[in-house]
Amino acid sequence: MQDTSKQYDAVIDTCKSLFVKKMSDYGSAWRILRLPSLTDQIFIKAQRIRSLQQNAVRKVDEGEVSEFIGIINYCIMALIQLEKGVVEQPDMSTEEATELYEKQVAITKKLMEDKNHDYGEAWRDMRVSSLTDLILQKLLRVKQIEDNQGKTIVSEGIDANYQDMINYAIFALIHLKEDKNENISSIK
């Protein structure tokens, strides 16, 4: 069996590195984004991935890898926003944002490990396109929960959906790396 934990950590290292670099460039400007805005950013990325998977012609020289990384980082930002709340002005240092990033990753990785145990790494037999569709489905669920002012009757909350999207995107990146031997650490 492949070492999912090490593969997971390698993907997160790449995503976190990009997050930290963007914090250096832009600061914590993302802190002003309300959850629906973050959800829409994730939706745009997931839609683009689906379009790339369905269309042979590409007019922008960025592939699925950078979009999955974007999904992971935006989902982590959303989880931080759920915890800390939205602000009117950027208010977070790179160090604080990185600590919160790592906290959300640890919680999400634990969820992955628990589910991976129960499901027997079923994701390894899934297609990247199916993982994309699951992300889109989760996004539609989040949008509905947002439209319901965050209330659910029997369903898991927004946070669990963001966590699942992170894990699906990580699984997709592991597949892409294995299938095409792509180097995800070179993404800017």
GICORUR-V650650 format. One record per run of one state. SS is the DSSP state (H for helix, E for strand, L for the rest). FROM is the first residue (numbers start at 0). TO is the last residue. If there is no record, write none. Layout:
# GICORUR-V650650
ss: (SS,SS)
from: (FROM,FROM)
to: (TO,TO)
This chain:
# GICORUR-V650650
ss: (L,H,L,H,L,H,L,H,L,H,L,H,L,H,L,H,L,H,L)
from: (0,3,26,28,32,34,54,63,84,93,119,121,125,127,147,157,180,183,186)
to: (2,25,27,31,33,53,62,83,92,118,120,124,126,146,156,179,182,185,187)
